[in-house]
Amino acid sequence: MMAIAAGDLREKITIERASYVPNEFNEPVETWAPYISRRARREDSGSGEKEAAGQVGAFLMARFAIRRDALVDGIKPADRISYDGAHWNIKEMKQLRDNTRFLEITAVKDLG
C-alpha cells in the first residue's frame, strides 16, 4: 500500500462485533452489533474460488486502511467489517510499515 493522505479515506466502514443473546428457549444465538464506524481506504487485493462441503464458491479479498485510535486498536480478528451492504470477514490486521498512524485490515467477502 502506498502512503495515505486524509483525502484517501473515502469509504465508510463499520466494524461489527458478535455477542450472544438468549432466544425463546434460552439458547445462545449469535447476533452482530456495530462496534465503531470509520472512514477507510479500500484496495482490492485478489479474488478466487474455494471449495467447502463439496460446494465451490467465489470470494473477493480487500485491504482497508483506517486511522488508528484507542477504539481501532481494540478491533479483534473475530470482528467483521460491514461495507457497501456486505459483510467482510477479517483475516489479518497490521500496522502500515511506513505509517504507524494507520491500521491495515485484510478482509474477505464471500461471493457465493
C-alpha positions as CSV (number, residue, x, y, z in Angstrom):
1,M,0.0,0.0,0.0
2,M,1.3,3.5,-0.8
3,A,1.3,6.5,1.5
4,I,-2.1,7.6,2.8
5,A,-3.4,11.1,2.9
6,A,-6.6,12.1,4.8
7,G,-8.4,12.6,1.4
8,D,-7.8,8.9,0.6
9,L,-10.2,7.8,3.4
10,R,-13.3,7.9,1.2
11,E,-15.2,4.7,2.2
12,K,-17.3,4.4,5.3
13,I,-16.9,1.0,7.1
14,T,-18.5,-0.3,10.3
15,I,-16.7,-2.8,12.4
16,E,-19.2,-5.2,13.9
17,R,-18.7,-7.4,17.0
18,A,-20.6,-10.6,17.8
19,S,-22.4,-11.2,21.0
20,Y,-24.8,-13.9,22.2
21,V,-28.3,-13.3,23.3
22,P,-30.8,-16.0,24.5
23,N,-33.7,-17.0,22.2
24,E,-37.1,-18.0,23.4
25,F,-35.7,-21.4,24.5
26,N,-32.9,-19.7,26.4
27,E,-30.3,-20.9,23.9
28,P,-27.5,-18.6,23.0
29,V,-27.9,-17.1,19.5
30,E,-25.1,-15.1,17.8
31,T,-26.0,-11.5,16.9
32,W,-23.9,-8.8,15.4
33,A,-23.8,-5.1,16.6
34,P,-21.8,-2.1,15.4
35,Y,-18.6,-1.5,17.4
36,I,-17.2,1.5,15.6
37,S,-17.6,3.3,12.2
38,R,-14.6,4.9,10.5
39,R,-13.5,6.3,7.1
40,A,-11.2,3.9,5.2
41,R,-9.3,3.4,2.1
42,R,-10.2,0.2,0.2
43,E,-7.8,-1.6,-2.1
44,D,-8.8,-4.9,-3.8
45,S,-6.1,-7.4,-3.3
46,G,-7.4,-10.5,-5.0
47,S,-10.2,-12.9,-5.8
48,G,-10.6,-16.6,-6.3
49,E,-12.6,-19.7,-5.7
50,K,-12.7,-22.0,-2.7
51,E,-14.3,-25.4,-2.1
52,A,-16.1,-26.2,1.1
53,A,-18.5,-29.0,1.9
54,G,-18.5,-30.1,-1.8
55,Q,-19.5,-26.6,-3.0
56,V,-17.4,-24.2,-5.0
57,G,-17.8,-20.5,-4.1
58,A,-16.0,-17.3,-5.1
59,F,-14.5,-14.7,-2.8
60,L,-13.1,-11.2,-3.0
61,M,-10.2,-10.0,-0.8
62,A,-9.5,-6.4,0.0
63,R,-7.3,-4.3,2.3
64,F,-8.9,-1.5,4.3
65,A,-6.7,1.2,5.9
66,I,-8.1,3.2,8.8
67,R,-6.6,5.8,11.1
68,R,-5.6,4.3,14.4
69,D,-7.1,5.4,17.8
70,A,-7.9,3.6,21.1
71,L,-11.1,2.0,19.7
72,V,-9.4,0.9,16.4
73,D,-6.7,-0.7,18.5
74,G,-9.5,-2.7,20.1
75,I,-10.5,-4.4,16.9
76,K,-10.3,-8.2,17.1
77,P,-9.8,-10.8,14.4
78,A,-13.3,-12.3,15.3
79,D,-14.9,-8.9,14.4
80,R,-16.1,-8.3,10.9
81,I,-16.5,-5.3,8.5
82,S,-19.8,-4.1,7.2
83,Y,-19.2,-2.2,4.0
84,D,-21.4,-1.4,1.0
85,G,-24.1,-3.8,2.1
86,A,-21.9,-6.8,2.5
87,H,-20.0,-8.5,5.4
88,W,-16.3,-9.0,5.2
89,N,-14.5,-11.5,7.5
90,I,-11.3,-10.1,8.9
91,K,-8.3,-12.3,8.1
92,E,-5.3,-10.1,9.1
93,M,-4.6,-6.8,10.9
94,K,-1.3,-5.0,10.9
95,Q,0.2,-1.5,11.3
96,L,1.3,0.0,8.0
97,R,5.0,-0.3,7.6
98,D,5.7,3.3,6.6
99,N,3.0,4.9,8.7
100,T,2.2,3.8,12.3
101,R,-0.9,6.1,12.4
102,F,-2.9,3.6,10.2
103,L,-4.1,0.0,10.7
104,E,-4.4,-2.2,7.6
105,I,-7.1,-4.8,7.8
106,T,-7.2,-7.6,5.2
107,A,-10.7,-9.0,4.8
108,V,-12.6,-11.5,2.6
109,K,-16.2,-11.2,1.2
110,D,-17.9,-14.4,0.0
111,L,-19.5,-14.0,-3.4
112,G,-21.5,-17.2,-3.2
